[in-house]
Amino acid sequence: MSNSSRFEVLGTAIARLKEHIEPLACTPEKVQVEKLSKASFLYDVLVRQKTVEYRL
């Protein structure tokens, strides 16, 4: 799923819930990946997605 599709899904969810969604701030080093459910969004981001590092 592309980023724009994810943002669209999250935007729709926010509009339907009409509540704030708190972001989860953490680094991959602090998360124990082996304890995450393979169906979770966080697992998908940390394990399945390509990491892109931007430098100025």
N, C-alpha and C positions, 0 to 999 in steps of 0.2 A: 504494500500500500504506500503510495507516495505521500510526501509531507502535506501537500495541498489537500489530498483526500482525507488525511488524518485530521487536519485543521477543520475541514468542513464537517466531519463527523462530530468532533468535539464541540464545534460551534452550535450544531443542531442539538446536541445533548444539553448544552448550557441553556439554550433557548427553551427547551422543553422543561428542564428542571427549575429554571429561574432561580438558581442558587449558585453561589460561587464554588468553583472547584479549586482546591488548594493544590498547587504544584508540589511535587516531591523533589527536594533538592538533595542529591547525594552523588558521590563519585563511584565509578565502577569498583574501585579498590575497597570501599566501605560495604559493598553489597556482597552477600554470600550467595553467588549465583546458583550453587548446587541446592540451596534451600528454597529457591523460587519455583513456583508452579510454571511448567513449560507453556501454559496457556496464558500467562500474565503478560501484560503490556511491557512491564519492566524487563522481563526475561527476553522478550522479542527485541527490544531496543539494545540491550547489552550484549546479546549473543548472536542474534540473527542478522542484525543490520550492520552495514559497513560503517565504520567510524571515520568521520572526516574531521581533520584538525586544520583550523584556519589560523594563519599567522599573518601579522601585519608587517 
